[in-house]
Amino acid sequence: MSKEPKIPLTEKAKQVACDAIIERAVVKMVVEAGAPVSLVIDRLLTYAAGQAATLEGSAVTAAHFRRFADQIEGGLFWSITGEDKPSGGKAN
């Protein structure tokens, strides 16, 4: 039995695959483990920050998180949260 050669994934395909795996993992944490979403978010962010700090250092990681925070505050997710609408979103 011969194995088919693997076809390299594009960067977009890798991103889509990672997003799908993360989504499945979150569902397992919330539904199967009974973890509240706030705990899942805390664990994902802590894991990501630890990995980033290991790879790039704490100062660079903190700068990235500040940039992400600025983008979020500036409306990155408003299309999802509705915060840009007069009656939408949560108050800050």
Secondary structure, DSSP 8 states (H G I E B T S, - for coil): ----------HHHHHHHHHHHHHHHHHIIIIIS---HHHHHHHHHHHHHHHHHHHH-HHHHHHHHHHHHHHHHTTTTHHHH-TTSTT-S---
